Amino acid sequence: MYFINGNSCQLSFVSPSCYIAINSGTVAGDYTISFSTTGEVSPTPASTDITVFLNKVNVQSAFYQTSALDTNNVPYWWGWTISSSQANPDLTPEAVDTNMKFSIISSRYGHICGINLIDNLTYCWGNGKDGSLGLPNNSNLAFPTSPVQGNHTFTNISAGYRQSCGIDTNNNGWCWGKNNCGQLGNGQTPTEGLYNSIPQLVSGNHQFVTVSAGQYFSCGIDNSGTAWCWGAQYGGDLGNGQNSEQYLSSPQQVLSGATKFQMIVTSGASSYGPSNPSCGSGHTCAIDTTGKAWCWGINSTGQLGNNTLNNSSTPQSVYSTRKFIDITAGSNYTCAI
């Protein structure tokens, strides 16, 4: 989430346009969107058109589908949803079949989670495989029905590949869903087929202020500005100085020195470990308290934006003098405002 002229905004990357969502008022002026993609190893201004949506808030683009809240806090989604298919996706936004209204939603890889405005509980729907919806069974749901088990009151949520994470009112981190690579961070030994549909407390007694669930790993920032990551590592995406193939089920401190972060994002997988092809690694990016962007992990297509194609197991400064207010990480690219 970022702010323009006091309005909260969320960026969604939907080719061929970039959409900026504003929750109130009219924001005039030019917007510079920077990104790195295949063949580009440092951020460059986006050449795509920019559309300002004044009737959508909290827009999120995810692998397979995009979701959004309108100004009445009604959820919409489009692309490959539960009621469509990859061959015949929903080409226009469809309101989710529910009377619920949400303050926050997050979507990725076929499922969506949202915080209900009325009871402040979290509801998930979509692909229910491996406990990703936080419900007693693994059924797919076209709309929200029951809250995530445990009746936690979350202030921040993030939907990942087949795991989701949230932060409760005491700043504890919780994750649920697939855990074969340690991506829930609860200290369980990762094994193939392991999952938990009941939210698991992230180990280490960390006080998180934000969290991001990626494909096979997750990260969070604590109240001191220190970043922590857990799950699959092959190429440095956990930022702990290690490049070797590891599957770590407890938070690892990102080695950022004196740099303190205010937001963090995790990518989909772009590389898979040689001994465990069901766990993959990608890259992680963060914005520090001065607005400077940093990335670490796999860099095969320049997604770290540091003017090289070398992987890094510690944060690398993005090759730009710009100050950023929001950032998102795809499997093989990064975009920021």
Protein Blocks (a to p, Z undefined) as FASTA:
>chain_A
ZZeehiacddddddfbdcdddfedjdedddddddddehiabdcddfbdcdddfkbghiac
dehiacdddfkopacdedjdfklcfklccfbdcddddfbdcfbdcdeehiacdddfklop
acdedjfehhlnopablcdcfbdfbdcehiaacfbdcddfkbccdddfkopacdedjfkl
opnonopacdehiacfbdcddehiiacfbdcddfkbccdddfkopacdedjdehhjnono
pabdcddfbdcdddehjaccfbdcddddfbdcfklmkbccdddddddfkopacdedjfkl
opnonopabdcfbdcddddfbdcfbdcddfkbccdZZ
